[in-house]
Amino acid sequence: MARVLVVDDEPGVRTALHRGLTAEGMEVVSVGDGQSALRAALTGSFDAVVLDIILPGLSGYRVLEHMRAAGVDTPVLLVSAKDGEIDQADGLDLGADGYLVKPFSFVVLVAQLKSMLRRRDATLGRTGQRVRLGGLVVDPAARSASYEGNAMELSPREFALLHALASRPDTAVAKDELLRLVWGDSQAASRNVVEVYVGYLRRKLEAVGAGHLLRTVRGFGYLVGSGT
């Protein structure tokens, strides 16, 4: 399931995109201002960003500029009422992967998003992308994890569990969903196995001073939070 960040200051547009993209099978997080967009985007926990240019606080151009300067290469689809060639060129020069002019067809937006996600999958080799959450860095390509520069020695299953949780920051993930994401099938193992591996992972996070990031949501599952 692709995780998409939608950024637009118009509540109606956010609601429509949230509903439409959810219906397309995507997990959607929506925000309405530039600062919130930047904080969310810098976690690296999204597969794509739909980013309006005119935003309160920080423009979409500046959000994109800060993302790329920080090394976050999440695909970005800029959307704007500005249809000039210079506007589009500026956005692409800053590192956007696409540019869509308002009012746009939802079908075209979905097609562009899916095309960006396919290219992203090919580039990543389907390993997933690096996640940064405060001092926590989880890099699937290098299969490495660290907190404040301190490396963690994780088994493949522990690493997959950490990446699954960190890729959805501050979001509770159910045990059945973790079984699907980490073990490949919600029936592949029991929920008790998830609890055991969460215990292993918690001890290794505590060893590098990051134990506070992993939290239990009673009766549901677990989350990795920003710690802020």
N, C-alpha and C positions, 0 to 999 in steps of 0.2 A: 504494500500500500504506500503510494507516494505521499509524502508529507509536504504540504504547500502553505507558504505564508502569503496571505493576501493583505495588501496595504492600500487603503483608500480612505479619504476623509469623509466620503459620503456614506452614511449608514445604509441607505438603500442599496448602493452598489455592493458594499461589503456583504450584506445579507443575501443578495441575489447570487453573488459569486460563491459564498459559503454553501448555500443550498445546492447550486448547480454542480460545483466540483465534488461535493460530498456524494451526490447522486452518481457521479462518474467513478466512485470508488476511491476517492482521495481523502486523506485526513487533512483538514483545513484549520488553520489558526488565523484569525483576523485581527488587525490593529488599525487605528485611525490616524496616527501621527508619526512623524519622522523619527523622533527619539525612541519611541516604543519599537518601531520597525528595526532600527539599528541594533538595539539591545537584543531583539529576537534573532535577527539575521546573523549577528556575530557569534552566536552559539554554534553555527554550522550544522544545526540539527534539522534543517529543511532540505528537501530534494529540489525545490524550485521556489522562486519568489515572484509574485505578481505585484509590481510596484508602480503606484501612481507617482507622477512627477511633482504635482502641486500638492504639498502637504504642509500642515502647520508644524512649526518647530524646526524642521529640517527637510529640505526638498529631497525628492527621490534621487536626483542627481548626486546630492551630497551623501545620501545613504549608500548609494552604489559605490561612490568614490571611497568612502571609509571601509566598506566591505572588501573591496579589491586591495586597498592599501594594507589591510589586516591579513591578507592571504586567504580570505573566504571566497572560494570560487563557485559557490552555489549558482546555478543558472538563474538569470533574472530576465523577466519579461516586463519591459517598461510599458505603461499605458498612459496616454496623455491626450488632451484635447488639441494639443499643438501638432499640426500635420506638416510643418515645414521640413524641407530636406536637411537644413542645418540642425534643427532640433533632433531629428533622428540620428544624424551623424554624430552629434555631441554625445548622445546616449550610448551609441555603439562604441565610440572611442573610449568612453569611460569603463567599458567592459560589459555592457548589456548583451544578452544573447538574442534579444528580439525586441521589436517596437510595434505597438498596436495603437492605432488612433481611435479615440472616442468619437462618436458612439461606435462600438464594435459588435460584431456578431459573436455570441457565446460559442457557437460551433467553431469559429475560427480561433478563438482564444484557446479552447480545449485542444484543437489540432496543433497549435504552436507549442502549448505546454507539453503535450505528449511527445512531440518531436524533440524538444529540449531534453526531456527525461530519457528518451532512447539514446540520445548522444551521450548523456551523462552516464547511463548504465554501461555503454560501450567503453567510455574512458576509464571508469572505475573498475571494469571487469566484474561488476556486480558485487564488489566487496563491501560497498558502503563508503560513506565519506567521513572525513575526520571531524570529530565533535570537540568543541571547546566549551567548557562550562566553568567559568571562573578560572581557578588554577588547575582544573582537571582537563586533560587532553587525551582523547581516545582516537587512535589512528588505525583503521582496519587495514590499510595498504601495508603498513609496517608491522601490523599486529602488535602494537605497543600502547601502553597506557601509563600515564604519569600524573602526579599531583604536585604542583609547585616545583617542578623539575625533578621530583623523586620518582624513579621508575618503579612500577609494580610488576612482580613476576606472577602472571596469571596463566592458568591452564586454558586451553582453547574454549572450553565450555564457560569458564568464568569470564573470559574476555567477551564472548558472544553475549553473555548475560549483561555485562556492564554496558556494552555498546547498545544493546536493545533498550536499556533504561535511559542511558544518557542521550540517545537520539530523540527521546520524548521528554525533554526537561520539564520538571515540575508537573508532570502528568502521571497519574497513577495508572500502572499497567497491570491488568489482571493476570493471575497465575496461568489461566488457560491460554492467554495470548502469549505469555512468555514461553510456555511449552511449544507453541507453534513457531515462534520466532527463533528460539534457541535450540530446541530439539527437533524441529521440523514438522511436528504433528502434535496437536493437543492431546492425542491418545498415546503418544510415544512413551510417556513416563507419567508418574503420579504427581499430584501437586506437592506431595511431601518432598519429592526430589528437588523441586524449585526452592522450597524452604531450606533444604540442606545446602544448596549451592549459593543461595543468598547469604547464608551464614558464613560460608567460605569467603565470599566476596567482601562481606562486611569486615571480616578480620583483616583482610589485606588492605582495604581502604583505611582502616584504623591505624595500621602500621605506618602509613605515610601521612597521617593527620587529616584524612578525608572521610572518616567514619560518619561525620554529621551529614554528609551528602546523601546517604542511602537511608530511606525511611520506609517504615512499614505502614500500609494503609489497612487497618484491621478489617478483616472480613472480605477483603478485595484483592490486594496485591501489594506492589511496591512502587516507589518512585525514587529517582535521583533528582535532587533539587539543586538550585543554583547556590544555595547556602547564604543568600542575601536576605 
